[in-house]
Amino acid sequence: MMIDKEIEMKQAVAEILDMDDMVVSTQGYTRKQLSDAFDTIADPSNWKMPITAIVKLDELDVHNEACIFFTGAPLTVEYIQGNRAAVSSPGYYNTIGA
């Protein structure tokens, strides 16, 4: 029935939203924290593309964990200037595949 499908969909969405508070990192970060950090470094037109970004040094760890979580590859620090680091990563396509 249509009502049963609608209830199932609402339950699935609720479960996904609950996952945001789940700790998914060995460093203790939640899925939401990693998602928020990844959104600031990922290519907005396609998150699976290679990454080049500037991050604050005190946020480097969460960005690295986010990159590993979503693409399978860590960030590489290209250079540090002041309290910021230029970082890069091969991205999902180059690490995992299409």
C-alpha positions in Angstrom: 0.0 0.0 0.0 1.1 3.6 -0.6 0.8 4.5 3.1 3.1 1.7 4.1 5.7 2.9 1.6 5.4 6.4 2.9 5.9 5.3 6.5 8.9 3.2 5.5 10.5 6.2 3.7 9.9 8.4 6.7 11.5 5.8 9.0 14.5 5.5 6.6 15.0 9.3 6.5 14.8 9.4 10.3 17.5 6.6 10.6 19.8 8.5 8.3 19.3 11.7 10.2 20.1 9.9 13.5 23.4 8.7 11.9 24.7 12.3 12.0 25.3 12.0 15.7 27.1 8.7 15.4 30.8 8.7 16.1 32.4 7.3 12.9 36.1 8.2 13.4 38.9 6.8 15.5 39.5 10.4 16.5 36.0 10.7 18.0 34.3 12.8 15.2 30.7 12.3 14.4 29.4 11.8 10.9 28.0 15.3 10.9 31.3 16.9 12.0 33.1 15.0 9.2 30.4 15.9 6.7 30.5 19.6 7.6 34.3 19.6 7.4 34.3 17.7 4.1 31.8 20.2 2.5 34.3 23.0 3.1 37.1 21.3 1.1 35.2 19.2 -1.5 34.6 20.4 -5.1 31.1 21.8 -4.9 30.3 20.7 -8.4 31.3 17.1 -7.7 32.6 15.9 -4.3 34.4 12.9 -5.9 36.9 15.1 -7.7 40.4 15.8 -6.5 40.7 18.2 -3.6 42.7 21.4 -3.3 41.9 23.7 -0.4 43.2 26.0 2.3 42.4 25.0 5.9 43.1 26.4 9.3 45.9 24.4 11.1 43.8 23.8 14.1 41.1 22.2 11.9 43.5 20.1 9.8 42.8 16.9 11.8 39.1 17.0 11.2 39.5 17.8 7.5 41.9 14.9 7.1 39.6 12.5 8.9 36.7 13.8 6.7 38.7 13.3 3.6 39.7 9.7 4.6 36.1 8.9 5.5 34.5 10.2 2.3 37.2 9.5 -0.3 39.5 6.8 1.2 42.6 9.0 0.9 44.2 11.4 3.4 45.1 15.0 2.8 48.6 16.0 1.8 49.9 19.2 3.3 51.4 21.1 0.4 52.7 24.1 2.5 51.9 26.0 5.6 51.7 29.7 5.9 50.9 31.3 9.2 47.9 29.5 10.7 46.7 27.9 7.4 47.7 24.9 5.4 47.3 24.3 1.6 46.1 20.7 1.2 45.3 18.3 -1.6 44.0 14.8 -2.1 43.4 12.7 -5.1 39.7 12.5 -4.5 37.2 9.6 -4.6 37.4 8.8 -8.3 41.2 8.5 -8.2 41.3 6.6 -4.9 38.3 4.3 -5.1 37.3 4.4 -8.8 34.3 5.5 -10.8 
